[in-house]
Amino acid sequence: MVPANQEIFEVPWQLRVDYLYSYGELSKFFRELVENKRLFATQCSQCGKVFMPPRGDCPYCWAPTEWVLLSGKGTVISCTYSYQPSEAAVAQYLDLPIILAIIKLDGTDTCFYHVVDAKDKTIGSVKAGTRVKAVFREERIGTIADFYFVPESD
């Protein structure tokens, strides 16, 4: 502990870290976003459950999964409106308010968290039961932020 009458000596320090992240067995999902603007899920080869986001192995029976193409359409299960910037990576590209949603894509057995960008952003314009479709950003780099959802009616 520094005595109260002694000034603390501080030195500015800048730290830069370069890191190469590997998507491993999930590479196909991100490659398809970038190269073909398509959403893929994985289906268990044993029990048939379909997972989005994709998984390399089934969390229920541990069997390997296989890739299945999705339509990119789904249903909002739950959502909230945020008038503050979000931690969601794609939210940085959208105007406030941001509609944060739990979405179940057609043909899947799971839901996932993403954002919906609606023309009408008044509270209640997007709600549970709203049908949505994926829209891909023009500049894609291979992250979950390469796409977002809009209401099918927009």
MOURMO-V87412 format. One record per backbone hydrogen bond with DSSP energy under -1.0 kcal/mol. NH is the residue of the N-H (numbers start at 0). CO is the residue of the C=O. E is the energy in kcal/mol with one decimal. If there is no record, write none. Layout:
BEGIN
nh=NH co=CO e=E
nh=NH co=CO e=E
END
This chain:
BEGIN
nh=5 co=2 e=-1.9
nh=25 co=22 e=-2.3
nh=26 co=23 e=-2.0
nh=29 co=25 e=-1.1
nh=30 co=26 e=-2.8
nh=31 co=27 e=-2.5
nh=32 co=28 e=-1.4
nh=33 co=29 e=-1.9
nh=34 co=30 e=-3.0
nh=35 co=31 e=-1.7
nh=37 co=31 e=-1.3
nh=40 co=67 e=-2.7
nh=41 co=50 e=-1.9
nh=42 co=65 e=-3.2
nh=43 co=48 e=-2.8
nh=44 co=63 e=-2.4
nh=50 co=41 e=-3.6
nh=57 co=62 e=-2.9
nh=61 co=57 e=-1.7
nh=64 co=55 e=-1.7
nh=65 co=42 e=-2.6
nh=67 co=40 e=-2.5
nh=69 co=38 e=-2.8
nh=73 co=131 e=-2.4
nh=74 co=103 e=-2.2
nh=75 co=129 e=-2.7
nh=76 co=101 e=-3.2
nh=77 co=101 e=-1.2
nh=79 co=99 e=-2.3
nh=81 co=97 e=-2.8
nh=90 co=87 e=-1.1
nh=92 co=89 e=-2.0
nh=93 co=90 e=-1.6
nh=97 co=81 e=-2.7
nh=99 co=79 e=-2.3
nh=100 co=113 e=-3.2
nh=101 co=77 e=-3.0
nh=102 co=111 e=-3.1
nh=103 co=74 e=-2.5
nh=105 co=72 e=-2.9
nh=107 co=104 e=-1.9
nh=108 co=49 e=-2.8
nh=111 co=102 e=-2.3
nh=113 co=100 e=-2.7
nh=115 co=98 e=-2.5
nh=116 co=148 e=-3.3
nh=124 co=121 e=-2.5
nh=128 co=75 e=-3.3
nh=129 co=126 e=-2.5
nh=131 co=73 e=-2.5
nh=132 co=149 e=-2.5
nh=133 co=71 e=-2.1
nh=134 co=147 e=-3.1
nh=136 co=145 e=-2.5
nh=145 co=142 e=-1.9
nh=147 co=134 e=-2.2
nh=148 co=114 e=-2.0
nh=149 co=132 e=-2.1
nh=151 co=130 e=-2.3
nh=153 co=150 e=-1.8
END
